[in-house]
């Protein structure tokens, strides 16, 4: 296994020559360029490959003993099982050689969506989430994710911060630590459901394709669960993109995926924000120098939304 990069991702030239040759043979054309898009926190190869015949594909690759390979294979299974019309790229193939595995996905042509207030991308994304979660997941999708345990039920952080509050904890969190820990403790009982859950929605896990519009990528964390998870995960990202917190709080209150289960939404948002607050204080993992600063920003945005949802409320007893 190659030494993991201290920053950024593995490169196309880090992939064993045997696997590169196998990919080129399967694709029917040599690779002439490999471009790693900005964003993301993993260390694997994740690159847009340009072929000599002008086509482009997207490839992810890592050694078989790298945990990200399991995630890549899981994503491939998910992409092959999503219902027609789902906002996801097509799976093109899985290839193995030299104790490495590569997943090849259709290339999407366009930038990440713009979630700043003037953009229409936000409205389209909320509409996609409504469509994706309005009905139970199809049996093929449920089967594809059934062997990979969901990590959402285990999200936590306030419990640890309550026992030893850090000195830099924001007053808005310090004053509500017991309530936040109680909400977080209630989340596992709500965490199960039958809806499609992407599990890691951010702007850099989406592409505004010139033909398909906003499309969700990086389905490595996909699972089933309550409808609110992706909408509640995305809401703090809108604050980071410049939306007024009060406006985002109203969006979260009114969206079909979250309006139907307000207690579940609040419990999940508490658990997610606790996870961010706890992890942001940990050392940066290899190959992901931007992760901890991002978690600090997301934690602050999530806490702002929780403050709106909890004004005048006491934590419910479960």
MOZI-V443542 format. One record per pair of residues at least 4 apart in sequence whose C-alpha atoms are under 7 Angstrom apart, sorted by the first residue. I is the first residue (numbers start at 0). J is the second residue. Records with the same first field share a line. If there is no record, write none. Layout:
I=J / J
//
This chain:
0=62
3=42 / 286
4=8 / 9 / 42 / 286
5=285 / 286
6=286 / 287 / 288
7=42 / 286 / 287
8=41 / 42 / 43 / 44 / 286
9=13 / 42 / 43 / 44
10=44
11=33 / 44
14=18 / 19
15=19 / 97
16=20
17=21 / 96 / 97
18=22 / 95 / 96 / 97
19=23
20=24
21=25
22=26 / 94
23=27 / 28 / 29 / 30
24=28
28=50 / 51 / 52
29=50 / 51
30=48 / 49 / 50 / 51
31=49 / 50 / 51
32=48 / 49
33=46 / 47 / 48 / 49
34=46 / 47 / 48
35=45 / 46 / 47
36=46
38=203
39=203
40=287 / 290
41=286 / 287
42=286
43=59 / 60 / 61
44=59 / 60 / 61
45=58 / 59 / 60
46=57 / 58 / 59
47=55 / 56 / 57 / 58 / 106
48=55 / 56 / 57
49=53 / 54 / 55 / 56
50=54 / 55
55=106
56=103 / 104 / 105 / 106
57=103 / 104 / 105 / 106
58=101 / 102 / 103 / 104
59=101 / 102 / 103
60=100 / 101 / 102
61=65 / 67 / 68 / 99 / 100 / 101
62=68 / 98 / 99 / 100
63=68 / 98 / 99 / 100
66=70
67=71
68=72 / 100
69=73
70=74 / 219
71=75 / 102 / 219
72=76
73=77 / 219
74=78 / 218 / 219
75=79 / 90 / 102
76=80 / 143
77=81 / 140 / 143 / 144
78=89 / 90
79=90
80=139 / 140 / 143
81=85 / 140
82=137
85=131
86=214 / 215
87=214 / 215 / 216
88=104 / 105 / 216
89=104 / 105
90=103 / 104 / 105
91=103 / 104 / 105
92=102 / 103
93=101 / 102 / 103
94=100 / 101 / 102
95=99 / 100 / 101
96=100
107=206 / 208
108=208 / 209
109=206 / 207 / 208 / 209
110=206 / 207
111=202 / 203 / 205 / 206 / 207
112=120 / 202 / 205 / 206 / 207 / 213
113=118 / 120
114=118 / 120 / 121 / 237 / 240
115=240 / 241 / 242
116=241 / 242
119=123
120=124
121=125
122=126
123=127
124=128 / 213
125=129
126=130
127=131
128=132 / 230
129=133 / 255 / 256
131=195
132=194 / 195 / 226 / 256
134=194
135=193 / 194
136=140 / 141 / 193 / 194 / 195
137=141
138=142
139=143
140=144
141=145 / 223
144=222
149=222
150=154
152=186 / 187 / 190
154=270 / 271 / 274
155=183 / 270 / 271 / 273 / 274
156=160 / 270 / 273 / 274 / 276 / 277
157=161 / 176 / 179 / 180 / 273
158=162 / 180
159=163
160=164 / 165
161=176 / 177
164=168
168=172 / 173
169=173
170=174
171=175
172=176
175=179
176=180
177=181
178=182 / 314
179=183 / 269
180=184
181=185 / 314
182=186 / 266 / 269 / 314
183=266 / 269 / 270
185=266 / 317
186=190 / 266 / 267 / 270
189=263
190=224 / 225
191=224 / 225
192=223 / 224 / 225
193=223 / 224 / 225
194=223 / 224 / 225 / 226
195=222 / 223 / 224
196=221 / 222 / 223 / 224 / 228 / 229
197=218 / 220 / 221 / 222 / 229
198=220 / 221 / 229
199=220
200=204 / 229 / 232 / 233
201=205 / 233 / 236
204=215 / 216 / 217
205=213 / 214 / 215 / 216
206=213 / 214 / 215
207=212 / 213 / 214
208=212 / 213 / 214
226=256 / 257
227=231 / 256 / 257 / 264
228=232
229=233
230=234 / 256
231=251 / 264 / 268
233=237
234=238 / 247 / 251
235=239 / 297 / 300 / 301
236=240
237=241 / 242
238=242 / 243 / 244 / 300
239=300
242=246 / 247
243=247
244=248 / 303 / 304
245=249
246=250
247=251
248=252 / 304 / 307
249=253
250=254
251=257
252=257 / 258
253=258
254=258
255=259
257=261 / 264
260=264
261=265
262=266
263=267
264=268
265=269
266=270
267=271
268=272
269=273 / 305
270=274
271=275
272=276 / 298 / 301 / 302
273=277
274=278
275=279 / 294 / 295 / 297 / 298
276=295 / 298
279=291 / 292 / 294 / 295
283=287 / 288 / 290 / 291
289=293
290=294
291=295
292=296
293=297
294=298
295=299
296=300
297=301
298=302
299=303
300=304
301=305
302=306
303=307
304=308
305=309
306=310
//
